[in-house]
């Protein structure tokens, strides 16, 4: 596996937060909506999602290893997967993965 390089988190004019992680040429980005959702979680859920997204995600690449992964559109850009009782929405364009939202699973 390659080296991991972290770049400081900065806000862009498009309301996204960027953190570049170079691991198998994978770049991860975090939408402001995702970070707001993350901050609103209960402490235990926050820690679980935080650890997975910021540390474990690159290790779980390729996509098919993500828990309960579902493609949401015909183009294969938008997906969702679950961590415990939370849905995490992502956008994938080539080697760029952007985390969009993290929300509690709906009651069924």
C-alpha positions as CSV (number, residue, x, y, z in Angstrom):
1,X,0.0,0.0,0.0
2,X,1.1,3.6,-0.6
3,X,1.8,6.4,1.8
4,X,-0.9,8.4,3.3
5,X,-0.6,12.2,3.1
6,X,-2.9,14.5,4.9
7,X,-3.6,18.0,3.7
8,X,-5.1,20.6,6.2
9,X,-8.9,20.9,6.0
10,X,-10.0,24.2,4.4
11,X,-13.3,25.5,3.3
12,X,-13.9,26.3,-0.4
13,X,-16.3,28.7,-2.0
14,X,-18.5,25.8,-2.9
15,X,-19.2,24.9,0.8
16,X,-17.2,21.8,0.7
17,X,-14.4,20.7,3.0
18,X,-11.4,19.1,1.4
19,X,-9.0,16.6,2.9
20,X,-6.9,14.8,0.5
21,X,-5.7,11.3,1.4
22,X,-3.3,9.7,-1.1
23,X,-3.7,6.0,-0.8
24,X,-4.0,4.1,-4.0
25,X,-4.7,7.5,-5.7
26,X,-7.9,7.9,-3.7
27,X,-9.0,11.5,-2.9
28,X,-11.7,12.0,-0.2
29,X,-13.7,15.2,0.2
30,X,-16.3,16.1,2.8
31,X,-19.3,18.3,2.0
32,X,-20.2,20.8,4.7
33,X,-23.6,19.1,5.0
34,X,-21.8,15.9,6.0
35,X,-19.7,17.6,8.6
36,X,-22.8,19.4,10.1
37,X,-24.6,16.0,10.2
38,X,-21.6,14.4,11.8
39,X,-21.4,17.1,14.5
40,X,-25.0,16.5,15.4
41,X,-24.7,12.8,16.2
42,X,-24.6,11.5,19.7
43,X,-21.1,11.1,21.0
44,X,-20.8,7.3,20.6
45,X,-22.3,7.4,17.1
46,X,-20.1,10.4,16.2
47,X,-16.9,8.5,17.2
48,X,-17.9,5.4,15.3
49,X,-18.8,7.2,12.1
50,X,-15.7,9.5,12.5
51,X,-13.3,6.6,12.9
52,X,-14.8,4.8,9.9
53,X,-14.9,7.7,7.5
54,X,-11.6,9.4,8.4
55,X,-9.5,6.3,9.2
56,X,-11.0,3.0,8.0
57,X,-12.7,4.0,4.7
58,X,-9.5,3.9,2.6
59,X,-8.7,0.5,4.0
60,X,-12.1,-0.8,2.9
61,X,-11.6,0.2,-0.7
62,X,-12.8,-1.1,-3.2
63,X,-16.4,-0.2,-2.9
64,X,-17.9,-3.6,-2.8
65,X,-16.4,-4.1,0.7
66,X,-18.5,-1.3,2.2
67,X,-21.4,-2.5,4.4
68,X,-24.7,-2.7,2.6
69,X,-23.6,-0.6,-0.3
70,X,-26.3,0.5,-2.7
71,X,-26.0,2.4,-5.9
72,X,-28.6,5.2,-6.0
73,X,-28.5,6.4,-9.7
74,X,-28.1,4.9,-13.1
75,X,-24.8,6.6,-13.7
76,X,-23.1,5.0,-10.7
77,X,-22.1,8.3,-9.2
78,X,-24.3,8.3,-6.0
79,X,-24.2,5.5,-3.4
80,X,-25.1,4.9,0.1
81,X,-23.8,2.5,2.8
82,X,-24.5,1.9,6.4
83,X,-22.5,2.1,9.6
84,X,-24.4,0.8,12.6
85,X,-27.8,2.6,12.4
86,X,-26.7,5.4,10.1
87,X,-26.8,5.9,6.3
88,X,-23.8,7.6,4.7
89,X,-24.3,9.1,1.2
90,X,-21.3,9.4,-1.1
91,X,-20.6,10.7,-4.6
92,X,-17.9,8.9,-6.6
93,X,-16.3,10.4,-9.6
94,X,-13.3,8.4,-10.7
95,X,-10.9,8.3,-7.8
96,X,-12.6,11.1,-5.9
97,X,-15.1,10.2,-3.2
98,X,-17.1,12.9,-1.6
99,X,-19.0,12.3,1.6
100,X,-22.4,14.1,1.3
101,X,-24.6,13.2,4.3
102,X,-24.8,11.0,7.4
103,X,-28.3,10.5,8.7
104,X,-30.1,8.0,11.1
105,X,-31.7,5.0,9.4
106,X,-35.4,5.6,8.9
107,X,-37.8,3.5,11.0
108,X,-39.4,0.9,8.8
